[in-house]
Amino acid sequence: MTPLAGYIGRMRELCAAAPDRRTGRNARLPMADLGMAAFAVMFLQCPSFLSAQKHLESRRGGSNARTLFGIERIACDNHIRDMLDGTPP
């Protein structure tokens, strides 16, 4: 395992353990994917993670979200913020 893969794996574990306030059918996206999407915004220096990844998928058939960060379903920017606001650093 490369150092980057180990780092990203540990980040996914921490994100998966983040408090989840959702109930019922609202919890379709895993907290790990939401947290990794927020991390990816900082890592990739892109103000709109969702639009950048959709653009990559349409042009190249894949995205950094899937290949680098292991994110299965990408949430919209507002949903990511709503879910992670208030999560302790």
N, C-alpha and C positions, 0 to 999 in steps of 0.2 A: 504494500500500500504506500502510495506517495504521501509526503507530508500534507499536501493540499487536500487530498482525498480524506485523510485522517481528520484534518481540521473541519472540513465540510461535514463529515460524518458526525463529529462531536457537536457541531452547530445544530444539525438536524435533531439530535437527541435532546439538546437543551430547548429547542423550539417546540418539540413534541410535548415537553413537560410544562409548557407555559399554561397558565390558567385559561380555561375555556368557559366563557360565560354563556355560551349558546345553549339552547334547549330545542328539543324536537327535531323537526326536519331542517332547521336552519344550519345544522352542523354537517354540511356536506363536504367541506374542504378540511383536510387535516390541519391541525395547528402547526405541524412541522412544515407544511407547504406555505402557510401564511407567514411564518417566521422567516423561512428561507427567502421568500419573495422580498420581504423587507430588508434582509441582509444583502440580497443581490442588488437592490437599488443603490446601496452604498458602495458595494464592491464594483459594480459596472458603471457607476457614475452616470446613471440615466434617470431623469426626473420622473418619467412615466414608465415603470417597469412593464406593465401590461401592454402598452402600445409598442414598445420596443420589441418585446418577445413575439407579439403577433406579426409584426413587420418581418422579423427574422424567419418565422415559420412560413409566411407566405412567399418570401423570396428564396429561401434555402431548404424548406421542408423540415426544418428542425430549429430548436432554440437553445440558448444557454440555460434557460430554466430547466429543461429536461436533461440535457447532457452534462452540465456542470453541477447543477444544484439538486437534481433528482426530483424536481417539482412535477407532479403529474397534471394537476389542473391549476391554472393561473387565475387568481382572484383579481377583481378590479382594485385599483389603487385605494378607493374609499373603503372598501371592505377590509383590506389589509390594515389600514389605519384604525378603523373602528375596532377591530379585533385585538390589536396590539397596544392601543393606548391604555395606559395604566398598568402595563406589565412591568414589573420591576426590572431594572437593567441587569 
